[in-house]
């Protein structure tokens, strides 16, 4: 029915046209010596029938007046602020004025002027200032006087020392809270190059090899940092100077640059794919598209759950771990500006603050995380739309049972994001109010699944289930079909909680390194390693194309369609119906 647009196979990371679609996944082996956050237990999901076949029935027609009101959620601007998800898990929180005052003050010491005065290496621009700290492979977490310069010095290698991954990963991931990555790269490179000025050639080569090892880890683990023009310019200059100083290292520098450009190209291809999907969805307002349903395209819930899992992995794997932190840096900055508008009351102050904010934090130049959240919201609206666009009750009953069985199959696959998205769609008011329809539904399986999205004790049931699934996949080395797809809205909530409920500074005014390790541990264990998931079941691009591009109704259209299915009964419903009808005719 729908013309398929280019898609890609996540098993090899390529478009069907052999164009690489997303960066190769790099999984951190970061394992700090701290206790686990959650309890451990074993869980075995109950058996579920694996056969679900229903005959295709003739689809019902949809009132054409919904054509102009549908597709409200299809596309959002890439840089648009994430909205609260369907369940309100993204809690708003008060930001710390003291934190941002300190950030703004620090920005003055992070000026770019010296770099542009003398971009060559080695240089004496940056003052060497290693504090009197215990020199260990991993800095002690209980030290109270860390400055950013002292932590950067812990990153600087020598001929016999290179920091462990257990320090490099949280440093590169979380230091962006305090310092712009481009400034971090500049200071790290300057310190390293300054350290070899008076050394023999052999010793200098060993240090530069260790430095290239650190650069390689950075570009592999957080390649999106180098989408920033300033970062990629700096990296080019650094590699050029190393090649000039020691030509024998050219193969190493070339390898770093080649792999990085491949990852950045893959990101561009993924973003282009998403743009194609959004364009297709916006133009897919045909009458046929609005009168068919998912069962016509995908006859069984098992097949539907498998294709949902493909879509989830397509969108999960491109997300960079740094996006989770970078998003909240920008979010909290916006909240701070809204909370203190007097700081930007005049043009002069606004310009100054904008410059200051840009100096402290890089702007977010990717929208992989936003795309994933938008996908979850689309799935929820998709489920609701598929049900209420049918005025025949038997078709609605058939679809509700179909979606319940799909959610259960997602549960069996450990695809928790799709499972909760489907349950959310079934619980949206336009579907939930259809009492005559629900009378014919056996809801035992749905009630069982809803236990795992229960908010009691901060989603305790879901967390135990997720922990068990991750442990099982890790035990078998994340082999094919050991899939874990977490409920991403809850991951975001947890990152936000750690970000806002633990101090950025110690009581002595130093940087709180424990917070770095805590955030890195959580993101690595609860999110990044899940990107290793691989599935063996066949990909069906026709079904995926239908799921990702078929029209979905906006909130008003959903309620109007619901009232067409079952007329309003209560006074409140009748009033709501009258208001929606008046609004529709006014807009038309």
C-alpha positions as CSV (number, residue, x, y, z in Angstrom):
1,X,0.0,0.0,0.0
2,X,2.7,2.5,1.0
3,X,5.7,3.0,-1.2
4,X,8.6,2.0,0.8
5,X,11.4,4.5,1.3
6,X,15.0,3.6,1.9
7,X,15.5,1.8,5.2
8,X,18.4,0.1,6.7
9,X,19.4,-3.1,8.4
10,X,20.7,-2.6,11.9
11,X,22.5,-6.0,11.8
12,X,25.1,-4.4,9.5
13,X,24.4,-0.7,9.9
14,X,23.6,-0.1,6.3
15,X,20.8,1.3,4.2
16,X,19.3,-1.1,1.8
17,X,21.2,0.9,-0.8
18,X,24.5,0.0,1.0
19,X,24.9,3.4,2.6
20,X,26.1,3.3,6.2
21,X,23.4,4.5,8.5
22,X,24.7,4.8,12.0
23,X,27.9,4.8,13.9
24,X,29.4,1.5,15.1
25,X,28.4,0.9,18.7
26,X,31.2,1.4,21.2
27,X,30.4,-0.1,24.5
28,X,32.3,1.1,27.5
29,X,33.9,-1.3,29.9
30,X,33.6,1.3,32.6
31,X,33.1,-0.6,35.9
32,X,33.9,1.6,38.9
33,X,34.2,-0.1,42.3
34,X,30.9,1.0,43.7
35,X,27.9,-1.1,44.7
36,X,24.9,-1.7,42.4
37,X,22.0,0.6,42.7
38,X,19.3,-2.0,42.4
39,X,18.6,-5.4,43.8
40,X,19.3,-8.5,41.7
41,X,16.9,-11.3,41.1
42,X,16.1,-13.8,38.5
43,X,12.9,-13.5,36.5
44,X,11.2,-15.9,34.1
45,X,8.3,-14.5,32.1
46,X,5.2,-16.6,32.0
47,X,4.5,-18.7,28.9
48,X,2.4,-17.1,26.2
49,X,0.7,-18.6,23.2
50,X,2.7,-18.0,20.1
51,X,0.0,-18.5,17.6
52,X,-2.2,-15.6,16.7
53,X,-4.0,-15.7,13.3
54,X,-7.0,-13.8,12.3
55,X,-8.6,-13.4,8.9
56,X,-8.3,-10.0,7.3
57,X,-11.6,-8.2,7.4
58,X,-12.9,-5.4,5.4
59,X,-11.7,-2.1,6.8
60,X,-14.2,0.5,7.9
61,X,-14.1,4.0,6.4
62,X,-13.0,7.0,8.3
63,X,-14.9,10.3,8.5
64,X,-12.9,12.5,6.0
65,X,-13.1,15.5,8.3
66,X,-10.3,14.0,10.3
67,X,-8.0,14.2,7.3
68,X,-7.2,17.9,8.0
69,X,-6.8,17.3,11.7
70,X,-4.5,14.3,11.6
71,X,-0.7,13.9,11.6
72,X,-0.2,16.4,14.4
73,X,2.7,14.5,15.9
74,X,4.4,13.5,12.7
75,X,7.3,15.9,12.7
76,X,9.0,18.2,15.1
77,X,12.0,20.5,14.5
78,X,15.3,18.6,15.3
79,X,16.4,21.2,17.8
80,X,13.0,21.5,19.5
81,X,12.9,21.0,23.2
82,X,11.7,17.6,24.3
83,X,8.2,17.6,25.6
84,X,7.0,15.6,28.6
85,X,6.2,12.0,27.7
86,X,2.8,10.5,27.9
87,X,3.1,9.6,31.6
88,X,4.8,12.8,32.8
89,X,8.0,10.9,33.9
90,X,10.1,13.9,32.9
91,X,9.7,15.8,36.1
92,X,10.5,19.5,36.2
93,X,12.9,20.5,38.9
94,X,14.3,23.7,40.2
95,X,17.8,24.5,39.1
96,X,20.5,25.9,41.3
97,X,21.3,29.5,40.9
98,X,24.6,29.0,42.6
99,X,25.5,26.3,40.1
100,X,25.0,28.6,37.1
101,X,26.7,31.5,38.8
102,X,29.7,29.4,39.3
103,X,29.5,28.1,35.7
104,X,29.3,31.6,34.3
105,X,32.2,32.7,36.4
106,X,34.3,29.7,35.2
107,X,33.6,30.7,31.6
108,X,35.8,33.7,32.0
109,X,38.8,31.5,32.6
110,X,37.9,29.3,29.6
111,X,38.4,31.9,26.9
112,X,39.5,30.8,23.5
113,X,41.8,33.8,22.9
114,X,45.1,32.0,23.6
115,X,44.4,29.1,21.3
116,X,43.9,31.3,18.3
117,X,47.0,33.4,19.1
118,X,49.2,30.4,18.7
119,X,47.5,27.2,17.4
120,X,50.7,25.3,16.9
121,X,52.2,22.6,19.1
122,X,54.2,22.4,21.3
123,X,53.3,25.7,23.0
124,X,53.8,27.5,26.3
125,X,50.4,29.1,26.3
126,X,48.9,26.8,28.9
127,X,50.5,26.8,32.3
128,X,51.4,23.4,33.8
129,X,49.7,23.2,37.2
130,X,49.4,19.6,38.5
131,X,48.2,19.9,42.0
132,X,49.8,17.9,44.9
133,X,47.5,14.9,44.5
134,X,48.1,11.2,44.9
135,X,49.4,10.0,41.5
136,X,47.2,6.9,40.8
137,X,45.8,5.3,37.8
138,X,42.4,6.4,39.0
139,X,42.1,9.6,41.1
140,X,40.6,9.0,44.5
141,X,36.9,9.8,44.6
142,X,36.9,11.2,48.1
143,X,39.4,14.0,47.3
144,X,37.6,17.4,47.9
145,X,39.8,19.9,46.0
146,X,39.7,18.8,42.4
147,X,39.7,21.6,39.8
148,X,39.1,21.1,36.1
149,X,42.8,21.7,35.5
150,X,43.8,19.1,38.0
151,X,41.5,16.5,36.5
152,X,42.8,17.3,33.0
153,X,46.3,16.7,34.3
154,X,45.2,13.2,35.4
155,X,44.3,12.7,31.7
156,X,47.7,13.7,30.5
157,X,49.8,10.6,29.7
158,X,53.6,10.2,30.1
159,X,55.8,7.5,28.7
160,X,54.8,4.9,31.3
161,X,51.3,6.1,32.3
162,X,48.0,6.3,30.6
163,X,44.8,6.8,32.5
164,X,42.5,3.8,32.8
165,X,39.2,3.6,30.9
166,X,37.4,3.7,34.2
167,X,38.6,7.3,34.5
168,X,38.6,8.3,30.8
169,X,35.0,7.4,30.2
170,X,33.4,9.4,33.0
171,X,35.8,12.3,32.4
172,X,34.9,12.7,28.8
173,X,31.2,12.0,29.4
174,X,30.6,14.3,32.4
175,X,33.3,17.0,32.3
176,X,31.0,18.8,29.8
177,X,29.0,19.8,32.8
178,X,31.8,22.2,33.8
179,X,33.8,22.8,30.6
180,X,33.2,22.9,26.9
181,X,34.7,19.7,25.2
182,X,36.6,21.9,22.7
183,X,38.4,23.6,25.7
184,X,39.1,20.3,27.3
185,X,40.7,19.0,24.1
186,X,42.7,22.2,23.8
187,X,44.1,22.0,27.3
188,X,44.7,18.3,27.1
189,X,46.7,18.6,23.9
190,X,48.7,21.6,25.1
191,X,49.6,19.9,28.4
192,X,50.7,16.8,26.5
193,X,52.7,18.6,23.9
194,X,54.4,20.8,26.5
195,X,55.5,17.7,28.4
196,X,57.6,16.5,25.6
197,X,59.5,19.7,24.9
198,X,62.8,18.7,26.6
199,X,62.6,14.9,26.2
200,X,64.5,12.6,23.9
201,X,62.8,11.5,20.7
202,X,62.1,8.0,21.9
203,X,60.4,9.2,25.1
204,X,58.4,11.8,23.2
205,X,57.2,9.1,20.7
206,X,56.0,6.9,23.5
207,X,54.1,9.8,25.1
208,X,52.5,10.8,21.8
209,X,51.5,7.2,21.2
210,X,49.7,7.2,24.6
211,X,48.1,10.5,23.7
212,X,46.8,9.1,20.5
213,X,45.4,6.2,22.4
214,X,43.4,8.7,24.5
215,X,42.3,10.6,21.4
216,X,41.2,7.3,19.8
217,X,39.1,6.4,22.8
218,X,37.5,9.9,22.7
219,X,36.7,9.7,19.0
220,X,35.3,6.2,19.3
221,X,33.2,6.7,22.4
222,X,31.9,10.2,21.8
223,X,32.3,10.9,18.1
224,X,29.5,13.4,18.1
225,X,31.7,15.9,20.1
226,X,33.6,16.3,16.8
227,X,30.6,17.4,14.9
228,X,31.4,20.8,16.4
229,X,33.5,22.8,13.9
230,X,35.9,24.0,16.5
231,X,36.5,20.5,17.7
232,X,37.2,19.0,14.3
233,X,39.4,22.0,13.4
234,X,41.4,21.4,16.6
235,X,41.7,17.7,16.0
236,X,43.0,18.3,12.5
237,X,45.6,20.7,13.8
238,X,46.7,18.3,16.5
239,X,47.1,15.4,14.2
240,X,48.9,17.6,11.7
241,X,51.4,18.7,14.3
242,X,51.9,15.1,15.5
243,X,52.6,14.0,11.9
244,X,55.0,16.8,11.4
245,X,56.8,16.0,14.6
246,X,56.9,12.3,14.1
247,X,56.1,11.0,10.5
248,X,56.1,7.4,11.7
249,X,52.8,8.0,13.6
250,X,50.9,9.0,10.4
251,X,49.2,5.6,10.1
252,X,47.8,6.0,13.7
253,X,46.6,9.5,13.1
254,X,45.1,8.6,9.7
255,X,43.2,5.7,11.3
256,X,41.7,7.9,14.0
257,X,40.5,10.5,11.5
258,X,39.2,7.9,9.1
259,X,37.1,6.1,11.7
260,X,35.8,9.3,13.1
261,X,34.7,10.6,9.7
262,X,33.0,7.3,9.1
263,X,31.0,7.7,12.3
264,X,30.0,11.3,11.5
265,X,29.0,10.3,7.9
266,X,26.8,7.5,9.4
267,X,25.1,10.1,11.6
268,X,24.4,12.2,8.6
269,X,22.9,9.2,6.8
270,X,20.7,8.4,9.8
271,X,19.4,12.0,10.0
272,X,18.7,12.0,6.3
273,X,16.7,8.7,6.7
274,X,14.6,10.3,9.5
275,X,14.0,13.4,7.4
276,X,12.8,11.1,4.6
277,X,10.4,9.3,7.0
278,X,9.0,12.6,8.3
279,X,8.4,13.9,4.8
280,X,6.7,10.7,3.8
281,X,4.5,10.8,6.9
282,X,3.5,14.4,6.3
283,X,2.4,13.7,2.8
284,X,0.6,10.4,3.6
285,X,-2.9,11.8,4.0
286,X,-4.5,9.6,1.4
287,X,-8.0,8.1,2.1
288,X,-6.6,4.6,1.7
289,X,-4.0,5.3,4.4
290,X,-6.6,6.3,6.8
291,X,-9.0,3.5,6.3
292,X,-6.7,0.5,6.5
293,X,-5.1,-0.7,9.7
294,X,-2.1,-2.6,11.0
295,X,-3.7,-6.0,10.8
296,X,-4.1,-5.6,7.0
297,X,-0.4,-5.0,6.8
298,X,0.9,-7.3,9.6
299,X,-1.5,-10.2,10.4
300,X,0.1,-11.4,13.7
301,X,1.1,-9.7,16.9
302,X,4.4,-11.7,16.9
303,X,5.4,-10.3,13.6
304,X,4.4,-6.8,14.7
305,X,6.4,-7.0,17.9
306,X,9.4,-8.1,15.8
307,X,9.2,-5.2,13.5
308,X,8.7,-2.8,16.4
309,X,12.0,-4.2,17.8
310,X,13.7,-3.5,14.6
311,X,12.5,0.1,14.7
312,X,13.5,0.5,18.3
313,X,17.1,-0.7,17.6
314,X,17.3,1.5,14.5
315,X,16.7,4.5,16.8
316,X,18.4,3.4,20.0
317,X,21.8,2.6,18.5
318,X,22.6,6.1,17.1
319,X,22.0,7.8,20.4
320,X,25.3,9.0,21.9
321,X,25.7,8.7,25.7
322,X,26.7,12.3,25.8
323,X,23.3,13.3,24.4
324,X,21.7,12.3,27.7
325,X,23.8,14.8,29.7
326,X,24.0,17.4,27.0
327,X,20.2,17.6,26.7
328,X,19.8,18.3,30.4
329,X,22.6,20.9,30.4
330,X,20.6,22.8,27.8
331,X,17.3,22.1,29.5
332,X,18.6,23.4,32.9
333,X,20.1,26.4,31.2
334,X,16.8,27.2,29.6
335,X,15.0,26.8,33.0
336,X,17.5,29.1,34.6
337,X,16.9,31.8,32.0
338,X,13.1,31.5,32.4
339,X,13.4,31.5,36.2
340,X,15.5,34.7,36.2
341,X,14.3,36.8,33.2
342,X,15.8,39.9,34.8
343,X,19.2,38.6,33.8
344,X,18.3,39.1,30.1
345,X,16.1,42.1,30.5
346,X,18.1,44.3,28.1
347,X,19.9,43.7,24.8
348,X,23.3,44.2,26.3
349,X,22.8,41.8,29.1
350,X,21.2,39.2,26.8
351,X,24.0,39.3,24.4
352,X,26.5,38.9,27.1
353,X,24.7,36.0,28.7
354,X,24.3,34.3,25.4
355,X,28.0,34.5,24.7
356,X,28.8,33.3,28.2
357,X,26.4,30.3,27.8
358,X,28.0,29.4,24.5
359,X,31.5,29.5,26.0
360,X,30.5,27.1,28.9
361,X,28.6,24.5,26.9
362,X,28.6,23.4,23.3
363,X,25.3,23.6,21.6
364,X,23.5,20.3,20.9
365,X,24.2,19.4,17.3
366,X,22.4,16.0,17.1
367,X,18.8,15.0,17.5
368,X,19.0,11.2,17.9
369,X,17.7,11.4,21.4
370,X,14.8,13.7,20.4
371,X,14.0,11.4,17.5
372,X,13.8,8.4,19.9
373,X,11.4,10.2,22.3
374,X,9.3,11.3,19.3
375,X,9.1,7.7,18.1
376,X,7.8,6.6,21.5
377,X,5.1,9.3,21.4
378,X,4.2,8.4,17.8
379,X,3.8,4.7,18.8
380,X,1.4,5.7,21.6
381,X,-0.7,7.8,19.2
382,X,-0.4,5.2,16.5
383,X,-2.1,2.6,18.7
384,X,-4.9,4.9,19.7
385,X,-5.5,6.1,16.1
386,X,-5.6,2.6,14.7
387,X,-8.4,1.8,17.2
388,X,-10.6,4.8,17.1
389,X,-10.6,5.3,13.4
390,X,-13.0,2.3,13.2
391,X,-16.6,3.0,13.9
392,X,-17.5,-0.8,13.9
393,X,-17.1,-2.2,17.4
394,X,-16.0,-5.7,16.2
395,X,-13.0,-4.1,14.5
396,X,-12.0,-2.1,17.6
397,X,-12.3,-5.3,19.7
398,X,-10.1,-7.1,17.2
399,X,-7.5,-4.4,17.3
400,X,-7.4,-4.0,21.1
401,X,-6.8,-7.7,21.5
402,X,-4.2,-7.5,18.8
403,X,-2.3,-4.7,20.5
404,X,-2.5,-6.5,23.9
405,X,-0.9,-9.6,22.4
406,X,1.7,-7.4,20.7
407,X,2.6,-5.8,24.0
408,X,2.9,-9.2,25.6
409,X,5.2,-10.4,22.8
410,X,7.3,-7.2,23.3
411,X,7.5,-8.1,26.9
412,X,8.8,-11.6,26.0
413,X,11.4,-10.0,23.7
414,X,12.5,-7.6,26.5
415,X,11.4,-4.7,24.3
416,X,10.2,-2.6,27.2
417,X,10.0,0.7,25.3
418,X,7.5,-0.6,22.8
419,X,5.6,-2.6,25.4
420,X,5.0,0.5,27.5
421,X,4.3,2.6,24.4
422,X,1.5,0.2,23.4
423,X,0.0,0.1,26.9
424,X,0.1,3.9,26.9
425,X,-1.9,4.0,23.7
426,X,-4.5,1.6,25.1
427,X,-4.8,3.7,28.2
428,X,-5.3,7.0,26.4
429,X,-8.7,8.6,27.1
430,X,-10.1,8.2,23.5
431,X,-9.7,4.4,23.9
432,X,-10.2,4.0,27.6
433,X,-13.6,5.7,27.5
434,X,-15.0,3.1,25.1
435,X,-16.8,1.1,27.7
436,X,-19.0,-1.0,25.3
437,X,-15.8,-2.0,23.4
438,X,-13.9,-3.0,26.5
439,X,-16.8,-5.2,27.8
440,X,-15.7,-7.7,25.1
441,X,-12.0,-7.6,26.0
442,X,-10.3,-10.2,28.1
443,X,-7.9,-7.9,29.9
444,X,-6.0,-10.4,32.1
445,X,-2.8,-10.1,30.1
446,X,-3.1,-6.3,29.9
447,X,-3.4,-6.1,33.7
448,X,-0.4,-8.4,34.1
449,X,1.7,-6.1,31.9
450,X,0.5,-2.9,33.6
451,X,2.2,-4.2,36.8
452,X,5.5,-3.4,35.2
453,X,4.6,0.3,34.5
454,X,3.3,0.8,37.9
455,X,4.9,3.9,39.4
456,X,4.9,2.4,42.9
457,X,8.2,2.7,44.7
458,X,9.8,4.4,41.6
459,X,8.9,1.7,39.2
460,X,10.3,-1.0,41.4
461,X,8.7,-3.9,39.4
462,X,10.0,-2.6,36.1
463,X,13.5,-2.0,37.4
464,X,13.8,-5.5,38.8
465,X,12.7,-6.9,35.5
466,X,15.1,-4.7,33.5
467,X,18.0,-5.6,35.8
468,X,17.3,-9.3,35.4
469,X,17.1,-8.9,31.6
470,X,20.4,-7.0,31.4
471,X,22.2,-9.6,33.6
472,X,20.9,-12.4,31.4
473,X,22.1,-10.7,28.2
474,X,25.5,-9.9,29.8
475,X,25.9,-13.5,31.0
476,X,25.6,-14.7,27.4
477,X,27.8,-11.9,26.0
478,X,24.9,-10.1,24.3
479,X,24.6,-12.8,21.6
480,X,21.9,-12.5,18.9
481,X,18.4,-12.3,20.3
482,X,19.5,-11.5,23.8
483,X,17.7,-8.2,23.4
484,X,17.1,-5.5,26.1
485,X,15.4,-2.2,25.1
486,X,14.9,-0.1,28.2
487,X,12.0,2.4,28.7
488,X,14.0,5.4,27.7
489,X,11.8,8.0,29.4
490,X,12.7,6.5,32.7
491,X,16.4,6.5,31.8
492,X,16.0,10.2,31.1
493,X,14.3,10.7,34.4
494,X,17.1,9.0,36.3
495,X,19.8,11.0,34.6
496,X,17.9,14.1,35.4
497,X,17.6,13.0,39.0
498,X,21.3,12.4,39.4
499,X,22.1,15.6,37.6
500,X,19.9,17.8,39.9
501,X,20.0,15.9,43.2
502,X,23.7,15.6,43.7
503,X,26.1,18.5,44.1
504,X,28.4,19.5,41.3
505,X,30.9,20.7,43.9
506,X,32.2,19.2,47.1
507,X,31.9,21.0,50.5
508,X,35.4,22.3,49.9
509,X,34.5,23.9,46.6
510,X,36.2,21.3,44.4
511,X,34.6,19.3,41.5
512,X,32.5,16.3,42.8
513,X,34.2,13.4,41.0
514,X,31.8,11.0,42.6
515,X,29.0,12.5,40.6
516,X,31.0,11.9,37.4
517,X,31.4,8.3,38.3
518,X,27.8,7.9,39.4
519,X,26.3,9.3,36.1
520,X,28.8,7.4,34.0
521,X,28.0,4.1,35.8
522,X,24.3,4.6,35.4
523,X,24.4,5.6,31.7
524,X,26.9,2.8,30.8
525,X,25.0,0.0,32.6
526,X,21.4,1.0,32.1
527,X,21.6,2.5,28.6
528,X,24.8,2.2,26.6
529,X,25.3,-1.6,26.9
530,X,21.7,-2.2,25.7
531,X,22.8,-0.8,22.3
532,X,24.6,-4.1,21.8
533,X,21.2,-5.9,21.3
534,X,20.9,-7.7,18.0
535,X,17.9,-9.6,16.6
536,X,17.8,-12.5,14.1
537,X,14.2,-12.2,13.0
538,X,13.6,-11.0,9.4
539,X,13.1,-7.4,8.7
540,X,9.9,-6.4,6.8
541,X,10.3,-2.9,5.3
542,X,6.7,-2.8,4.1
543,X,5.4,-3.2,7.7
544,X,8.0,-0.8,9.1
545,X,7.1,1.7,6.5
546,X,3.4,1.5,7.5
547,X,4.2,1.9,11.2
548,X,6.5,4.9,10.7
549,X,4.6,6.8,8.0
550,X,0.9,6.1,8.4
551,X,-1.2,9.1,9.5
552,X,-1.9,9.6,13.2
553,X,-4.6,11.8,14.7
554,X,-3.8,14.7,17.0
555,X,-5.4,15.0,20.4
556,X,-8.6,16.7,19.3
557,X,-9.1,14.4,16.3
558,X,-8.6,11.3,18.6
559,X,-11.4,12.5,20.9
560,X,-13.7,13.4,18.0
561,X,-13.2,9.9,16.5
562,X,-13.8,8.4,19.9
563,X,-17.1,10.1,20.2
564,X,-18.0,8.8,16.7
565,X,-17.3,5.3,18.0
566,X,-19.3,5.7,21.2
567,X,-21.4,8.8,21.7
568,X,-20.7,11.0,24.8
569,X,-22.7,10.0,27.9
570,X,-21.7,12.2,30.8
571,X,-22.4,16.0,30.8
572,X,-18.6,16.6,30.8
573,X,-18.2,14.5,27.7
574,X,-21.1,16.2,25.9
575,X,-19.6,19.6,26.7
576,X,-16.2,18.4,25.4
577,X,-17.8,17.1,22.3
578,X,-19.6,20.4,21.6
579,X,-16.4,22.3,22.1
580,X,-14.4,20.1,19.7
581,X,-17.1,20.3,17.0
582,X,-17.2,24.1,17.2
583,X,-13.4,24.2,17.1
584,X,-13.3,21.9,14.1
585,X,-15.8,23.9,12.1
586,X,-14.1,27.2,13.0
587,X,-10.8,25.9,11.8
588,X,-12.2,24.6,8.6
